[in-house]
Amino acid sequence: MRTAINAVCPSINGGHKTYNNNIIKHLAKIDSKNQYFIFISSDSIELFDGLPNNFKIIEVNSFINSSIKRLIWLQIFLPFKLKIMAVDILLSPMNISPIMLRYFKIKSILVNHLNLQWLYPNDMPGGRLRLHILCFFMEHSIYQSQKVIVDSENAKKELTNKLSVKGNKVDVIHLGVDISKFNASHNPLMVKKLFKKYGINNKYLLYVANTTKHHNYIKLLEAYKLLNENNNNYYQLCLIVQITNEKHYNEVLDYIKKNELDNHVIVISNLQTELLSYFYQKATLYVFPSYCEVFGLTPLEAMSCGTPVITSNVSAMPEICGDAAMYFDPYDHKDIALKINLLLHDLMLRNRLVRKGLKRVKYYSWENTARKTLHVLEQTYNSNDI
């Protein structure tokens, strides 16, 4: 079986890079039989040093550094390249695949990590034209693929409800947590250095997300403002953000300034991924108010670092976090504040959530993700559908 994986993605850190890095590295650990061709942009190539001989890295020039250039390359140039290489299957983990791939007699497996454009289209960054183009290519990618992989049962339900897709075409494969990277052990000197740099004290609430609107920063800030009014302001709020929507990012900053929260809210943008664990480890609580997630990886990363998690009671969060988190209504800032306040004042409950969280993350490993993905690859390869 000759499989290509399109790992060309934006240079900004985020869930897409986490998935690509881990799925490729763990496929390399478990599969020495099949041949893989990894398409990767030049700025990420060093992440895949040391792959075995049956994995070949194909560097894609950095000229495709914009979404429109990546789309043109994906839809026009990549199919011909795959045909010349005699590839059997293309695995596309970036929500879109070449929509004419069937005409090249190459099978397609699409990994879909995004339902926001169908559920909350007004929350998508960019204009209406960008949204229509995205939906067109995502929907046609789904229809033309032999298999679609999604991250949760909730994501599958949303997808099959919104589009005319049969459930047996969609496979659910949970993501994993890298416990070698996210764990409770820490470097005190590094923690002290980082906290001094960013002005963080030893009592803070943490939230890690990009600045797309569904991540619900304003409701969290409204809840935090309410907590401050009730004399809980000895807890800082630390927001670690990836700037994907600059307009909304500025709205968040404006809200902080207008409500005089500058001395209590710390905003850190575009932090290096390898430093995240230090912030998880020392946080009093990890708060996750997003109302639209196909999986929600950061709460599990926080659990893996021994931090109690409080999160939304909608979307995929109850499925993924189970009984290892406390839940709130993400549309009600008073409920968010109430539940945070309850958890801050209940040490026994926090400790119980820590124990349950450490147990919960054992269900999610990248090796399992890779094994199940390999099963779908082999199943698709052996099927007659083309």
NUGU-190803 format. One record per residue (C-alpha): residue in one letter; x, y, z. Coordinates in steps of 0.05 Angstrom, whole numbers. Example, Ala and Ser with C-alpha at 12.3 -4.5 7.8 and 13.67 -1.06 7.14 Angstrom:
("A" (246 -90 156))
("S" (273 -21 143))
This chain:
("M" (0 0 0))
("R" (28 67 -22))
("T" (-2 123 21))
("A" (9 198 15))
("I" (-5 244 73))
("N" (-16 318 59))
("A" (13 351 121))
("V" (21 420 88))
("C" (-11 469 136))
("P" (-7 541 161))
("S" (56 558 199))
("I" (18 580 262))
("N" (18 529 319))
("G" (-48 495 335))
("G" (-88 431 334))
("H" (-73 417 261))
("K" (2 414 274))
("T" (-8 372 336))
("Y" (-49 322 297))
("N" (-2 319 237))
("N" (61 311 279))
("N" (32 257 323))
("I" (-5 215 271))
("I" (56 212 226))
("K" (106 195 281))
("H" (61 141 311))
("L" (45 110 243))
("A" (120 106 233))
("K" (127 68 299))
("I" (74 16 283))
("D" (78 6 208))
("S" (143 -17 175))
("K" (107 -53 118))
("N" (73 1 77))
("Q" (104 59 39))
("Y" (87 131 60))
("F" (99 197 25))
("I" (93 257 70))
("F" (81 324 37))
("I" (105 378 85))
("S" (121 453 80))
("S" (193 473 87))
("D" (183 510 153))
("S" (160 445 187))
("I" (207 394 156))
("E" (254 391 216))
("L" (196 362 258))
("F" (201 297 221))
("D" (275 280 226))
("G" (290 207 240))
("L" (231 174 205))
("P" (243 102 181))
("N" (260 85 109))
("N" (189 69 89))
("F" (171 143 102))
("K" (194 192 50))
("I" (190 267 63))
("I" (170 310 3))
("E" (184 383 16))
("V" (134 432 -12))
("N" (162 501 -27))
("S" (145 557 20))
("F" (114 597 -37))
("I" (47 565 -18))
("N" (46 606 46))
("S" (-25 632 37))
("S" (-91 594 40))
("I" (-108 609 -33))
("K" (-40 585 -58))
("R" (-46 521 -15))
("L" (-116 509 -44))
("I" (-92 517 -116))
("W" (-33 470 -103))
("L" (-79 419 -69))
("Q" (-133 419 -122))
("I" (-91 424 -186))
("F" (-18 403 -176))
("L" (-22 350 -121))
("P" (-67 300 -158))
("F" (-19 297 -218))
("K" (40 288 -171))
("L" (4 231 -135))
("K" (-13 197 -201))
("I" (60 200 -225))
("M" (82 170 -158))
("A" (31 113 -165))
("V" (-1 129 -97))
("D" (-59 85 -76))
("I" (-90 128 -21))
("L" (-86 201 0))
("L" (-97 216 74))
("S" (-118 289 81))
("P" (-117 313 154))
("M" (-130 386 138))
("N" (-206 383 126))
("I" (-200 389 50))
("S" (-176 340 -3))
("P" (-170 344 -80))
("I" (-242 340 -102))
("M" (-225 309 -170))
("L" (-183 253 -140))
("R" (-232 198 -162))
("Y" (-216 214 -235))
("F" (-143 198 -221))
("K" (-163 130 -193))
("I" (-134 148 -125))
("K" (-173 133 -61))
("S" (-184 188 -10))
("I" (-191 188 65))
("L" (-209 256 94))
("V" (-198 275 167))
("N" (-247 329 186))
("H" (-230 371 248))
("L" (-279 427 236))
("N" (-355 434 240))
("L" (-357 508 259))
("Q" (-372 532 188))
("W" (-438 494 187))
("L" (-460 505 259))
("Y" (-437 577 273))
("P" (-418 607 205))
("N" (-417 678 233))
("D" (-360 658 280))
("M" (-314 639 223))
("P" (-257 688 211))
("G" (-255 722 143))
("G" (-311 745 99))
("R" (-371 711 68))
("L" (-333 694 4))
("R" (-280 656 44))
("L" (-335 619 82))
("H" (-370 598 17))
("I" (-306 574 -14))
("L" (-288 535 49))
("C" (-356 502 53))
("F" (-355 484 -21))
("F" (-288 449 -18))
("M" (-301 416 50))
("E" (-368 388 28))
("H" (-343 363 -39))
("S" (-282 333 -4))
("I" (-328 294 42))
("Y" (-373 270 -15))
("Q" (-316 246 -60))
("S" (-276 211 -5))
("Q" (-284 137 8))
("K" (-279 148 83))
("V" (-284 207 130))
("I" (-251 206 199))
("V" (-277 251 254))
("D" (-252 263 325))
("S" (-315 246 366))
("E" (-384 215 364))
("N" (-412 285 373))
("A" (-374 309 312))
("K" (-401 251 272))
("K" (-472 267 293))
("E" (-464 340 274))
("L" (-434 322 207))
("T" (-486 270 187))
("N" (-543 316 210))
("K" (-517 375 168))
("L" (-496 338 105))
("S" (-524 280 65))
("V" (-471 231 89))
("K" (-485 160 110))
("G" (-461 142 179))
("N" (-422 81 155))
("K" (-378 126 114))
("V" (-355 164 177))
("D" (-308 133 227))
("V" (-296 162 297))
("I" (-223 161 320))
("H" (-207 200 383))
("L" (-144 241 387))
("G" (-88 227 437))
("V" (-49 263 491))
("D" (27 263 492))
("I" (40 248 566))
("S" (115 253 555))
("K" (103 327 540))
("F" (43 341 584))
("N" (53 315 655))
("A" (59 338 726))
("S" (135 342 729))
("H" (163 412 720))
("N" (226 453 720))
("P" (221 503 778))
("L" (274 549 748))
("M" (238 552 681))
("V" (171 564 715))
("K" (201 621 756))
("K" (232 652 693))
("L" (168 648 653))
("F" (124 674 709))
("K" (170 733 721))
("K" (171 748 646))
("Y" (95 750 641))
("G" (78 776 710))
("I" (41 714 734))
("N" (33 699 808))
("N" (20 630 839))
("K" (-56 634 835))
("Y" (-86 638 766))
("L" (-139 609 721))
("L" (-116 587 652))
("Y" (-148 584 583))
("V" (-111 563 519))
("A" (-144 574 451))
("N" (-141 611 386))
("T" (-180 675 376))
("T" (-238 648 334))
("K" (-303 673 365))
("H" (-331 606 386))
("H" (-277 601 438))
("N" (-321 648 478))
("Y" (-270 696 509))
("I" (-321 751 523))
("K" (-367 706 565))
("L" (-306 682 604))
("L" (-284 753 616))
("E" (-355 772 638))
("A" (-353 715 688))
("Y" (-284 735 712))
("K" (-307 807 721))
("L" (-364 780 764))
("L" (-315 739 805))
("N" (-273 801 816))
("E" (-334 839 842))
("N" (-342 784 892))
("N" (-271 793 918))
("N" (-238 734 883))
("N" (-188 779 847))
("Y" (-128 746 880))
("Y" (-134 696 823))
("Q" (-107 722 758))
("L" (-135 700 691))
("C" (-82 677 641))
("L" (-103 673 568))
("I" (-54 639 521))
("V" (-78 654 451))
("Q" (-61 639 379))
("I" (-83 698 337))
("T" (-128 670 282))
("N" (-179 727 282))
("E" (-144 793 294))
("K" (-209 832 297))
("H" (-237 789 353))
("Y" (-170 789 388))
("N" (-173 865 390))
("E" (-245 861 417))
("V" (-219 817 474))
("L" (-164 867 490))
("D" (-214 925 487))
("Y" (-261 889 535))
("I" (-203 878 584))
("K" (-183 951 581))
("K" (-254 981 585))
("N" (-271 939 645))
("E" (-206 956 681))
("L" (-182 884 683))
("D" (-112 899 658))
("N" (-80 885 726))
("H" (-115 817 732))
("V" (-117 788 661))
("I" (-53 767 627))
("V" (-55 755 552))
("I" (2 716 521))
("S" (0 709 445))
("N" (33 656 401))
("L" (70 620 457))
("Q" (117 564 437))
("T" (80 497 444))
("E" (136 466 485))
("L" (126 518 540))
("L" (51 504 549))
("S" (60 448 600))
("Y" (91 497 651))
("F" (28 539 650))
("Y" (-18 479 655))
("Q" (21 450 714))
("K" (16 511 759))
("A" (-55 534 743))
("T" (-106 530 799))
("L" (-160 513 746))
("Y" (-162 503 672))
("V" (-225 537 644))
("F" (-252 518 575))
("P" (-314 558 555))
("S" (-316 540 480))
("Y" (-385 522 454))
("C" (-365 486 390))
("E" (-311 432 390))
("V" (-303 368 350))
("F" (-257 343 406))
("G" (-225 394 452))
("L" (-153 373 465))
("T" (-129 425 514))
("P" (-173 402 573))
("L" (-141 334 567))
("E" (-72 365 564))
("A" (-89 402 628))
("M" (-114 338 661))
("S" (-49 303 641))
("C" (-11 358 678))
("G" (-51 347 742))
("T" (-96 409 735))
("P" (-171 407 751))
("V" (-214 424 691))
("I" (-280 462 686))
("T" (-311 464 617))
("S" (-373 475 574))
("N" (-431 426 580))
("V" (-444 427 504))
("S" (-413 401 440))
("A" (-361 345 447))
("M" (-338 364 517))
("P" (-381 317 559))
("E" (-362 259 513))
("I" (-288 273 517))
("C" (-280 295 590))
("G" (-332 248 621))
("D" (-336 253 697))
("A" (-266 282 701))
("A" (-289 355 694))
("M" (-339 403 724))
("Y" (-388 433 673))
("F" (-422 500 662))
("D" (-469 533 611))
("P" (-422 570 563))
("Y" (-477 619 543))
("D" (-489 643 615))
("H" (-432 682 647))
("K" (-466 678 715))
("D" (-465 603 712))
("I" (-392 603 691))
("A" (-375 648 750))
("L" (-416 607 798))
("K" (-382 541 779))
("I" (-312 571 779))
("N" (-325 601 848))
("L" (-351 534 873))
("L" (-289 498 850))
("L" (-241 551 876))
("H" (-270 542 946))
("D" (-273 466 946))
("L" (-204 435 952))
("M" (-230 364 959))
("L" (-270 371 895))
("R" (-209 398 858))
("N" (-166 340 883))
("R" (-220 291 861))
("L" (-222 321 792))
("V" (-146 317 788))
("R" (-147 242 804))
("K" (-203 230 754))
("G" (-168 272 701))
("L" (-103 233 707))
("K" (-144 169 699))
("R" (-185 197 641))
("V" (-125 216 597))
("K" (-103 143 596))
("Y" (-161 130 548))
("Y" (-129 176 497))
("S" (-63 157 465))
("W" (-34 176 398))
("E" (-13 103 387))
("N" (-87 82 390))
("T" (-104 139 342))
("A" (-50 115 294))
("R" (-71 41 299))
("K" (-144 57 284))
("T" (-124 103 227))
("L" (-80 48 198))
("H" (-140 1 202))
("V" (-182 51 161))
("L" (-126 58 111))
("E" (-120 -17 100))
("Q" (-195 -26 99))
("T" (-202 28 46))
("Y" (-144 0 6))
("N" (-176 -69 3))
("S" (-245 -43 -15))
("N" (-272 -40 -86))
("D" (-297 31 -80))
("I" (-260 81 -123))
